[in-house]
């Protein structure tokens, strides 16, 4: 008896190439541009270090990781957001940002380390959509696993 494998539907190769090209764009922002997170005068010396290059995914502390994730939201670096989100907590996929959404700034309110491999960052992220201002107030939890800091989840507001 011959068992036939189910027919595999191949995706349109052009679509695959396009999505790969957009997700691996190495220069989402000029290296000399101010960092979206507001800390570094140069993107390349601030969050850009962790988005690509030798320090890719190696933000050294919870605040740096939180800032780099904010900048990744601004620059729509969804691969980075997924890679820095703890696998037990992250969604299956991150959808595209809402059309017209503009991030306006980040303010880190407090940082707390709970031992060498856990921490919390409280922040306010401001954005605008359809002329309406939004404030995201969050206390985020982070853990370090295998030498890398990862975002786990939002805690109750402090
Ligand atoms: Zn930054």
Backbone and ligand atoms as CSV (ligand in chain L), in Angstrom:
chain,resi,resn,atom,element,x,y,z
A,1,UNK,N,N,0.839,-1.194,0.000
A,1,UNK,CA,C,0.000,0.000,0.000
A,1,UNK,C,C,0.880,1.252,0.000
A,2,UNK,N,N,0.521,2.168,-0.826
A,2,UNK,CA,C,1.309,3.399,-0.931
A,2,UNK,C,C,0.584,4.518,-0.190
A,3,UNK,N,N,1.263,5.089,0.757
A,3,UNK,CA,C,0.690,6.237,1.473
A,3,UNK,C,C,1.256,7.500,0.848
A,4,UNK,N,N,0.375,8.297,0.388
A,4,UNK,CA,C,0.851,9.516,-0.266
A,4,UNK,C,C,0.934,10.649,0.751
A,5,UNK,N,N,1.995,11.345,0.678
A,5,UNK,CA,C,2.127,12.513,1.558
A,5,UNK,C,C,1.093,13.552,1.143
A,6,UNK,N,N,0.565,14.261,2.105
A,6,UNK,CA,C,-0.381,15.323,1.737
A,6,UNK,C,C,0.302,16.357,0.854
A,7,UNK,N,N,-0.463,16.901,-0.014
A,7,UNK,CA,C,0.103,17.912,-0.920
A,7,UNK,C,C,0.489,19.156,-0.133
A,8,UNK,N,N,1.684,19.576,-0.323
A,8,UNK,CA,C,2.150,20.788,0.360
A,8,UNK,C,C,1.912,21.971,-0.551
A,9,UNK,N,N,1.282,22.971,-0.010
A,9,UNK,CA,C,1.084,24.182,-0.807
A,9,UNK,C,C,2.249,25.110,-0.600
A,10,UNK,N,N,2.912,25.401,-1.656
A,10,UNK,CA,C,4.069,26.287,-1.538
A,10,UNK,C,C,3.620,27.738,-1.574
A,11,UNK,N,N,4.216,28.499,-0.697
A,11,UNK,CA,C,3.912,29.937,-0.710
A,11,UNK,C,C,4.509,30.563,-1.963
A,12,UNK,N,N,3.948,31.636,-2.372
A,12,UNK,CA,C,4.490,32.400,-3.496
A,12,UNK,C,C,5.922,32.818,-3.150
A,13,UNK,N,N,6.919,32.364,-3.910
A,13,UNK,CA,C,8.317,32.671,-3.551
A,13,UNK,C,C,8.596,34.158,-3.488
A,14,UNK,N,N,7.887,34.944,-4.284
A,14,UNK,CA,C,8.119,36.392,-4.224
A,14,UNK,C,C,7.711,36.962,-2.880
A,15,UNK,N,N,6.585,36.445,-2.371
A,15,UNK,CA,C,6.131,36.937,-1.074
A,15,UNK,C,C,7.137,36.572,0.010
A,16,UNK,N,N,7.655,35.350,-0.051
A,16,UNK,CA,C,8.629,34.930,0.958
A,16,UNK,C,C,9.858,35.838,0.906
A,17,UNK,N,N,10.342,36.102,-0.300
A,17,UNK,CA,C,11.525,36.952,-0.424
A,17,UNK,C,C,11.259,38.347,0.128
A,18,UNK,N,N,10.084,38.863,-0.187
A,18,UNK,CA,C,9.769,40.213,0.297
A,18,UNK,C,C,9.763,40.260,1.813
A,19,UNK,N,N,9.137,39.258,2.445
A,19,UNK,CA,C,9.040,39.328,3.896
A,19,UNK,C,C,10.417,39.135,4.520
A,20,UNK,N,N,11.258,38.312,3.905
A,20,UNK,CA,C,12.602,38.152,4.442
A,20,UNK,C,C,13.378,39.455,4.322
A,21,UNK,N,N,13.231,40.106,3.184
A,21,UNK,CA,C,13.978,41.342,2.997
A,21,UNK,C,C,13.574,42.369,4.042
A,22,UNK,N,N,12.283,42.491,4.315
A,22,UNK,CA,C,11.862,43.524,5.248
A,22,UNK,C,C,12.252,43.170,6.679
A,23,UNK,N,N,12.303,41.863,7.011
A,23,UNK,CA,C,12.583,41.520,8.400
A,23,UNK,C,C,14.075,41.520,8.698
A,24,UNK,N,N,14.920,41.578,7.673
A,24,UNK,CA,C,16.352,41.544,7.943
A,24,UNK,C,C,17.029,42.852,7.536
A,25,UNK,N,N,16.252,43.877,7.320
A,25,UNK,CA,C,16.830,45.167,6.959
A,25,UNK,C,C,17.814,45.588,8.053
A,26,UNK,N,N,19.102,45.711,7.727
A,26,UNK,CA,C,20.088,45.966,8.783
A,26,UNK,C,C,20.119,47.423,9.237
A,27,UNK,N,N,19.537,48.343,8.497
A,27,UNK,CA,C,19.653,49.744,8.880
A,27,UNK,C,C,18.295,50.415,8.872
A,28,UNK,N,N,17.501,50.169,9.935
A,28,UNK,CA,C,16.166,50.759,9.968
A,28,UNK,C,C,16.203,52.261,10.175
A,29,UNK,N,N,17.323,52.764,10.640
A,29,UNK,CA,C,17.412,54.177,10.975
A,29,UNK,C,C,18.866,54.577,10.777
A,30,UNK,N,N,19.100,55.810,10.397
A,30,UNK,CA,C,20.479,56.270,10.246
A,30,UNK,C,C,21.213,56.113,11.585
A,31,UNK,N,N,22.463,55.626,11.540
A,31,UNK,CA,C,23.215,55.468,12.796
A,31,UNK,C,C,23.369,56.767,13.563
A,32,UNK,N,N,23.372,57.894,12.853
A,32,UNK,CA,C,23.567,59.184,13.514
A,32,UNK,C,C,22.272,59.809,14.016
A,33,UNK,N,N,21.154,59.202,13.696
A,33,UNK,CA,C,19.879,59.753,14.153
A,33,UNK,C,C,19.788,59.636,15.668
A,34,UNK,N,N,19.073,60.552,16.328
A,34,UNK,CA,C,18.867,60.412,17.774
A,34,UNK,C,C,18.104,59.127,18.056
A,35,UNK,N,N,18.431,58.471,19.166
A,35,UNK,CA,C,17.760,57.199,19.455
A,35,UNK,C,C,16.293,57.449,19.809
A,36,UNK,N,N,15.379,56.645,19.278
A,36,UNK,CA,C,13.958,56.831,19.600
A,36,UNK,C,C,13.668,56.769,21.101
A,37,UNK,N,N,14.475,56.026,21.862
A,37,UNK,CA,C,14.185,55.869,23.292
A,37,UNK,C,C,14.501,57.122,24.080
A,38,UNK,N,N,15.259,58.070,23.472
A,38,UNK,CA,C,15.512,59.333,24.136
A,38,UNK,C,C,16.745,59.357,25.016
A,39,UNK,N,N,17.439,58.230,25.175
A,39,UNK,CA,C,18.606,58.205,26.056
A,39,UNK,C,C,19.874,58.600,25.318
A,40,UNK,N,N,20.099,57.945,24.161
A,40,UNK,CA,C,21.365,58.173,23.465
A,40,UNK,C,C,21.247,59.221,22.390
A,41,UNK,N,N,22.272,60.067,22.260
A,41,UNK,CA,C,22.237,61.048,21.171
A,41,UNK,C,C,22.325,60.372,19.806
A,42,UNK,N,N,22.965,59.199,19.726
A,42,UNK,CA,C,23.067,58.486,18.453
A,42,UNK,C,C,22.407,57.117,18.596
A,43,UNK,N,N,21.513,56.824,17.638
A,43,UNK,CA,C,20.861,55.515,17.632
A,43,UNK,C,C,21.889,54.384,17.660
A,44,UNK,N,N,22.977,54.547,16.863
A,44,UNK,CA,C,23.958,53.465,16.735
A,44,UNK,C,C,24.640,53.159,18.066
A,45,UNK,N,N,24.765,54.176,18.953
A,45,UNK,CA,C,25.440,53.972,20.234
A,45,UNK,C,C,24.461,53.623,21.343
A,46,UNK,N,N,23.171,53.635,21.034
A,46,UNK,CA,C,22.156,53.358,22.060
A,46,UNK,C,C,21.464,52.049,21.682
A,47,UNK,N,N,20.193,52.085,21.375
A,47,UNK,CA,C,19.457,50.842,21.115
A,47,UNK,C,C,19.905,50.128,19.846
A,48,UNK,N,N,20.461,50.883,18.884
A,48,UNK,CA,C,20.888,50.267,17.637
A,48,UNK,C,C,21.923,49.174,17.849
A,49,UNK,N,N,22.735,49.305,18.917
A,49,UNK,CA,C,23.752,48.292,19.203
A,49,UNK,C,C,23.128,46.926,19.420
A,50,UNK,N,N,21.930,46.927,20.021
A,50,UNK,CA,C,21.301,45.649,20.377
A,50,UNK,C,C,20.377,45.147,19.271
A,51,UNK,N,N,20.005,46.031,18.354
A,51,UNK,CA,C,19.140,45.616,17.241
A,51,UNK,C,C,19.914,44.852,16.182
A,52,UNK,N,N,21.201,45.165,16.023
A,52,UNK,CA,C,22.014,44.497,15.006
A,52,UNK,C,C,23.475,44.673,15.368
A,53,UNK,N,N,24.317,43.813,14.823
A,53,UNK,CA,C,25.750,43.926,15.062
A,53,UNK,C,C,26.227,42.970,16.133
A,54,UNK,N,N,27.477,43.169,16.604
A,54,UNK,CA,C,28.081,42.215,17.547
A,54,UNK,C,C,27.326,42.082,18.866
A,55,UNK,N,N,26.617,43.138,19.272
A,55,UNK,CA,C,25.879,43.077,20.548
A,55,UNK,C,C,24.396,42.746,20.346
A,56,UNK,N,N,24.052,42.267,19.169
A,56,UNK,CA,C,22.663,41.903,18.860
A,56,UNK,C,C,22.073,41.039,19.977
A,57,UNK,N,N,20.930,41.486,20.536
A,57,UNK,CA,C,20.190,40.762,21.576
A,57,UNK,C,C,20.915,40.731,22.919
A,58,UNK,N,N,21.964,41.561,23.091
A,58,UNK,CA,C,22.762,41.487,24.318
A,58,UNK,C,C,22.628,42.745,25.174
A,59,UNK,N,N,21.454,43.326,25.245
A,59,UNK,CA,C,21.239,44.451,26.157
A,59,UNK,C,C,21.663,44.020,27.559
A,60,UNK,N,N,22.490,44.841,28.249
A,60,UNK,CA,C,23.147,44.369,29.467
A,60,UNK,C,C,22.308,44.447,30.732
A,61,UNK,N,N,21.151,45.069,30.690
A,61,UNK,CA,C,20.340,45.205,31.905
A,61,UNK,C,C,18.884,45.425,31.495
A,62,UNK,N,N,17.956,45.291,32.463
A,62,UNK,CA,C,16.530,45.394,32.101
A,62,UNK,C,C,16.168,46.732,31.456
A,63,UNK,N,N,16.740,47.844,31.972
A,63,UNK,CA,C,16.373,49.137,31.381
A,63,UNK,C,C,16.824,49.219,29.925
A,64,UNK,N,N,18.045,48.771,29.639
A,64,UNK,CA,C,18.531,48.824,28.255
A,64,UNK,C,C,17.679,47.951,27.350
A,65,UNK,N,N,17.265,46.789,27.860
A,65,UNK,CA,C,16.423,45.929,27.027
A,65,UNK,C,C,15.059,46.572,26.805
A,66,UNK,N,N,14.508,47.160,27.890
A,66,UNK,CA,C,13.198,47.802,27.749
A,66,UNK,C,C,13.271,48.936,26.739
A,67,UNK,N,N,14.321,49.747,26.840
A,67,UNK,CA,C,14.479,50.861,25.888
A,67,UNK,C,C,14.633,50.339,24.462
A,68,UNK,N,N,15.415,49.277,24.300
A,68,UNK,CA,C,15.636,48.758,22.941
A,68,UNK,C,C,14.349,48.165,22.376
A,69,UNK,N,N,13.486,47.653,23.254
A,69,UNK,CA,C,12.204,47.134,22.770
A,69,UNK,C,C,11.269,48.286,22.393
A,70,UNK,N,N,11.300,49.363,23.149
A,70,UNK,CA,C,10.511,50.533,22.754
A,70,UNK,C,C,10.974,51.019,21.374
A,71,UNK,N,N,12.291,51.158,21.213
A,71,UNK,CA,C,12.814,51.613,19.916
A,71,UNK,C,C,12.437,50.627,18.811
A,72,UNK,N,N,12.400,49.342,19.143
A,72,UNK,CA,C,12.012,48.341,18.138
A,72,UNK,C,C,10.537,48.505,17.754
A,73,UNK,N,N,9.700,48.898,18.718
A,73,UNK,CA,C,8.308,49.195,18.362
A,73,UNK,C,C,8.254,50.399,17.424
A,74,UNK,N,N,9.038,51.426,17.746
A,74,UNK,CA,C,9.045,52.626,16.916
A,74,UNK,C,C,9.477,52.290,15.489
A,75,UNK,N,N,10.491,51.425,15.370
A,75,UNK,CA,C,11.072,51.108,14.064
A,75,UNK,C,C,10.439,49.867,13.434
A,76,UNK,N,N,9.436,49.311,14.125
A,76,UNK,CA,C,8.737,48.110,13.643
A,76,UNK,C,C,9.707,46.954,13.383
A,77,UNK,N,N,10.550,46.698,14.366
A,77,UNK,CA,C,11.497,45.564,14.273
A,77,UNK,C,C,10.861,44.376,14.992
A,78,UNK,N,N,9.932,43.733,14.323
A,78,UNK,CA,C,9.162,42.684,14.991
A,78,UNK,C,C,10.002,41.460,15.328
A,79,UNK,N,N,11.013,41.168,14.516
A,79,UNK,CA,C,11.888,40.034,14.834
A,79,UNK,C,C,12.606,40.262,16.166
A,80,UNK,N,N,13.034,41.505,16.386
A,80,UNK,CA,C,13.726,41.821,17.635
A,80,UNK,C,C,12.769,41.702,18.817
A,81,UNK,N,N,11.549,42.174,18.631
A,81,UNK,CA,C,10.564,42.089,19.713
A,81,UNK,C,C,10.299,40.634,20.083
A,82,UNK,N,N,10.179,39.787,19.085
A,82,UNK,CA,C,9.932,38.368,19.363
A,82,UNK,C,C,11.146,37.735,20.046
A,83,UNK,N,N,12.337,38.066,19.555
A,83,UNK,CA,C,13.558,37.431,20.064
A,83,UNK,C,C,13.868,37.840,21.498
A,84,UNK,N,N,13.352,39.004,21.928
A,84,UNK,CA,C,13.624,39.472,23.296
A,84,UNK,C,C,12.424,39.268,24.212
A,85,UNK,N,N,11.454,38.497,23.749
A,85,UNK,CA,C,10.249,38.206,24.526
A,85,UNK,C,C,10.365,36.761,24.989
A,86,UNK,N,N,10.231,36.522,26.279
A,86,UNK,CA,C,10.401,35.162,26.808
A,86,UNK,C,C,9.434,34.196,26.113
A,87,UNK,N,N,9.956,33.037,25.674
A,87,UNK,CA,C,9.105,32.115,24.910
A,87,UNK,C,C,7.860,31.664,25.665
A,88,UNK,N,N,7.900,31.670,26.998
A,88,UNK,CA,C,6.708,31.267,27.760
A,88,UNK,C,C,5.625,32.342,27.744
A,89,UNK,N,N,5.961,33.532,27.333
A,89,UNK,CA,C,5.013,34.647,27.444
A,89,UNK,C,C,4.681,35.312,26.114
A,90,UNK,N,N,5.493,35.092,25.091
A,90,UNK,CA,C,5.295,35.866,23.876
A,90,UNK,C,C,4.142,35.301,23.046
A,91,UNK,N,N,3.567,36.166,22.222
A,91,UNK,CA,C,2.506,35.707,21.320
A,91,UNK,C,C,3.114,34.900,20.175
A,92,UNK,N,N,2.279,34.246,19.398
A,92,UNK,CA,C,2.777,33.471,18.257
A,92,UNK,C,C,3.362,34.390,17.193
A,93,UNK,N,N,2.804,35.573,17.096
A,93,UNK,CA,C,3.284,36.526,16.097
A,93,UNK,C,C,2.871,37.923,16.533
A,94,UNK,N,N,3.579,38.904,16.020
A,94,UNK,CA,C,3.241,40.302,16.289
A,94,UNK,C,C,2.739,40.901,14.984
A,95,UNK,N,N,1.568,41.447,15.010
A,95,UNK,CA,C,1.000,42.016,13.799
A,95,UNK,C,C,1.625,43.356,13.464
A,96,UNK,N,N,1.347,43.856,12.277
A,96,UNK,CA,C,1.878,45.174,11.903
A,96,UNK,C,C,1.252,46.261,12.773
A,97,UNK,N,N,1.982,47.361,12.968
A,97,UNK,CA,C,1.420,48.453,13.771
A,97,UNK,C,C,0.207,49.068,13.084
A,98,UNK,N,N,-0.648,49.674,13.877
A,98,UNK,CA,C,-1.821,50.328,13.306
A,98,UNK,C,C,-1.380,51.467,12.400
A,99,UNK,N,N,-2.036,51.583,11.266
A,99,UNK,CA,C,-1.667,52.622,10.300
A,99,UNK,C,C,-1.806,53.994,10.959
A,100,UNK,N,N,-0.794,54.809,10.817
A,100,UNK,CA,C,-0.859,56.166,11.358
A,100,UNK,C,C,-0.385,56.289,12.792
A,101,UNK,N,N,-0.052,55.160,13.419
A,101,UNK,CA,C,0.423,55.226,14.800
A,101,UNK,C,C,1.792,55.894,14.848
A,102,UNK,N,N,1.936,56.869,15.742
A,102,UNK,CA,C,3.228,57.543,15.911
A,102,UNK,C,C,3.642,57.455,17.367
A,103,UNK,N,N,4.830,56.952,17.611
A,103,UNK,CA,C,5.358,56.939,18.981
A,103,UNK,C,C,6.011,58.277,19.257
A,104,UNK,N,N,5.728,58.851,20.414
A,104,UNK,CA,C,6.196,60.207,20.700
A,104,UNK,C,C,7.326,60.257,21.707
A,105,UNK,N,N,7.443,59.249,22.541
A,105,UNK,CA,C,8.534,59.309,23.513
A,105,UNK,C,C,8.371,58.296,24.622
A,106,UNK,N,N,9.489,58.083,25.296
A,106,UNK,CA,C,9.546,57.109,26.386
A,106,UNK,C,C,10.110,57.794,27.617
A,107,UNK,N,N,9.522,57.505,28.746
A,107,UNK,CA,C,10.041,58.006,30.012
A,107,UNK,C,C,10.144,56.824,30.966
A,108,UNK,N,N,11.361,56.504,31.370
A,108,UNK,CA,C,11.560,55.430,32.343
A,108,UNK,C,C,11.400,56.026,33.734
A,109,UNK,N,N,10.475,55.481,34.506
A,109,UNK,CA,C,10.148,56.040,35.817
A,109,UNK,C,C,10.981,55.421,36.925
A,110,UNK,N,N,11.158,54.110,36.872
A,110,UNK,CA,C,11.953,53.458,37.913
A,110,UNK,C,C,12.428,52.107,37.433
A,111,UNK,N,N,13.534,51.676,38.025
A,111,UNK,CA,C,14.124,50.377,37.698
A,111,UNK,C,C,14.385,49.664,39.012
A,112,UNK,N,N,14.028,48.400,39.083
A,112,UNK,CA,C,14.292,47.638,40.300
A,112,UNK,C,C,14.873,46.289,39.922
A,113,UNK,N,N,16.010,45.949,40.500
A,113,UNK,CA,C,16.578,44.624,40.285
A,113,UNK,C,C,16.154,43.727,41.436
A,114,UNK,N,N,15.689,42.536,41.102
A,114,UNK,CA,C,15.296,41.553,42.108
A,114,UNK,C,C,16.286,40.393,42.036
A,115,UNK,N,N,17.513,40.646,42.457
A,115,UNK,CA,C,18.561,39.644,42.310
A,115,UNK,C,C,19.283,39.853,41.000
A,116,UNK,N,N,20.262,38.964,40.705
A,116,UNK,CA,C,21.100,39.176,39.524
A,116,UNK,C,C,20.388,38.919,38.204
A,117,UNK,N,N,19.310,38.157,38.228
A,117,UNK,CA,C,18.721,37.710,36.967
A,117,UNK,C,C,17.236,38.043,36.837
A,118,UNK,N,N,16.782,39.041,37.567
A,118,UNK,CA,C,15.382,39.457,37.443
A,118,UNK,C,C,15.292,40.939,37.731
A,119,UNK,N,N,14.381,41.608,37.058
A,119,UNK,CA,C,14.223,43.033,37.277
A,119,UNK,C,C,12.892,43.535,36.760
A,120,UNK,N,N,12.583,44.776,37.161
A,120,UNK,CA,C,11.346,45.421,36.733
A,120,UNK,C,C,11.662,46.837,36.272
A,121,UNK,N,N,10.944,47.283,35.262
A,121,UNK,CA,C,11.086,48.658,34.780
A,121,UNK,C,C,9.693,49.261,34.651
A,122,UNK,N,N,9.498,50.395,35.305
A,122,UNK,CA,C,8.244,51.130,35.156
A,122,UNK,C,C,8.468,52.268,34.179
A,123,UNK,N,N,7.537,52.447,33.256
A,123,UNK,CA,C,7.742,53.470,32.227
A,123,UNK,C,C,6.410,54.011,31.729
A,124,UNK,N,N,6.523,55.127,31.026
A,124,UNK,CA,C,5.392,55.699,30.312
A,124,UNK,C,C,5.818,55.861,28.860
A,125,UNK,N,N,5.048,55.290,27.942
A,125,UNK,CA,C,5.314,55.442,26.508
A,125,UNK,C,C,4.140,56.197,25.900
A,126,UNK,N,N,4.468,57.296,25.219
A,126,UNK,CA,C,3.407,58.124,24.632
A,126,UNK,C,C,3.326,57.891,23.136
A,127,UNK,N,N,2.105,57.864,22.640
A,127,UNK,CA,C,1.910,57.686,21.200
A,127,UNK,C,C,0.681,58.488,20.775
A,128,UNK,N,N,0.504,58.563,19.458
A,128,UNK,CA,C,-0.625,59.296,18.919
A,128,UNK,C,C,-1.209,58.494,17.764
A,129,UNK,N,N,-2.525,58.401,17.751
A,129,UNK,CA,C,-3.193,57.685,16.670
A,129,UNK,C,C,-4.468,58.441,16.331
A,130,UNK,N,N,-4.612,58.772,15.073
A,130,UNK,CA,C,-5.790,59.511,14.619
A,130,UNK,C,C,-5.997,60.794,15.420
A,131,UNK,N,N,-4.892,61.481,15.714
A,131,UNK,CA,C,-5.002,62.751,16.423
A,131,UNK,C,C,-5.234,62.620,17.911
A,132,UNK,N,N,-5.349,61.383,18.402
A,132,UNK,CA,C,-5.587,61.199,19.838
A,132,UNK,C,C,-4.327,60.706,20.519
A,133,UNK,N,N,-4.008,61.316,21.658
A,133,UNK,CA,C,-2.805,60.942,22.397
A,133,UNK,C,C,-3.102,59.766,23.314
A,134,UNK,N,N,-2.140,58.868,23.400
A,134,UNK,CA,C,-2.259,57.715,24.297
A,134,UNK,C,C,-1.040,57.669,25.204
A,135,UNK,N,N,-1.261,57.225,26.417
A,135,UNK,CA,C,-0.161,56.996,27.350
A,135,UNK,C,C,-0.215,55.545,27.785
A,136,UNK,N,N,0.840,54.805,27.488
A,136,UNK,CA,C,0.940,53.434,27.982
A,136,UNK,C,C,1.778,53.477,29.252
A,137,UNK,N,N,1.159,53.156,30.373
A,137,UNK,CA,C,1.865,53.113,31.656
A,137,UNK,C,C,2.006,51.648,32.016
A,138,UNK,N,N,3.248,51.209,32.184
A,138,UNK,CA,C,3.437,49.777,32.429
A,138,UNK,C,C,4.601,49.536,33.375
A,139,UNK,N,N,4.454,48.479,34.156
A,139,UNK,CA,C,5.582,47.948,34.933
A,139,UNK,C,C,5.912,46.602,34.313
A,140,UNK,N,N,7.054,46.534,33.642
A,140,UNK,CA,C,7.434,45.331,32.897
A,140,UNK,C,C,8.382,44.481,33.724
A,141,UNK,N,N,8.255,43.173,33.580
A,141,UNK,CA,C,9.145,42.243,34.277
A,141,UNK,C,C,10.105,41.609,33.282
A,142,UNK,N,N,11.344,41.449,33.741
A,142,UNK,CA,C,12.399,40.894,32.894
A,142,UNK,C,C,13.152,39.808,33.660
A,143,UNK,N,N,13.633,38.814,32.935
A,143,UNK,CA,C,14.503,37.797,33.530
A,143,UNK,C,C,15.711,37.614,32.615
A,144,UNK,N,N,16.799,37.138,33.204
A,144,UNK,CA,C,17.981,36.829,32.406
A,144,UNK,C,C,18.127,35.311,32.328
A,145,UNK,N,N,18.175,34.820,31.125
A,145,UNK,CA,C,18.349,33.383,30.897
A,145,UNK,C,C,19.423,33.185,29.845
A,146,UNK,N,N,20.377,32.296,30.124
A,146,UNK,CA,C,21.456,32.043,29.171
A,146,UNK,C,C,22.241,33.295,28.850
A,147,UNK,N,N,22.331,34.215,29.819
A,147,UNK,CA,C,23.099,35.434,29.626
A,147,UNK,C,C,22.347,36.544,28.913
A,148,UNK,N,N,21.100,36.300,28.534
A,148,UNK,CA,C,20.341,37.323,27.817
A,148,UNK,C,C,19.124,37.751,28.619
A,149,UNK,N,N,18.914,39.069,28.683
A,149,UNK,CA,C,17.713,39.590,29.305
A,149,UNK,C,C,16.530,39.410,28.356
A,150,UNK,N,N,15.403,39.018,28.948
A,150,UNK,CA,C,14.178,38.807,28.155
A,150,UNK,C,C,13.008,39.463,28.867
A,151,UNK,N,N,12.123,40.047,28.107
A,151,UNK,CA,C,10.865,40.572,28.649
A,151,UNK,C,C,9.936,39.396,28.911
A,152,UNK,N,N,9.312,39.410,30.086
A,152,UNK,CA,C,8.306,38.368,30.326
A,152,UNK,C,C,6.909,38.942,30.152
A,153,UNK,N,N,6.516,39.891,31.033
A,153,UNK,CA,C,5.132,40.346,30.957
A,153,UNK,C,C,4.961,41.642,31.746
A,154,UNK,N,N,3.796,42.232,31.562
A,154,UNK,CA,C,3.435,43.422,32.312
A,154,UNK,C,C,2.905,43.002,33.682
A,155,UNK,N,N,3.391,43.663,34.723
A,155,UNK,CA,C,2.891,43.402,36.072
A,155,UNK,C,C,1.796,44.417,36.385
A,156,UNK,N,N,1.140,44.236,37.528
A,156,UNK,CA,C,0.173,45.232,37.939
A,156,UNK,C,C,0.898,46.567,38.127
A,157,UNK,N,N,0.230,47.633,37.790
A,157,UNK,CA,C,0.855,48.955,37.901
A,157,UNK,C,C,1.336,49.169,39.322
A,158,UNK,N,N,2.536,49.751,39.438
A,158,UNK,CA,C,3.128,49.970,40.771
A,158,UNK,C,C,2.391,51.086,41.486
L,1,ZN,ZN,ZN,17.971,53.995,22.811
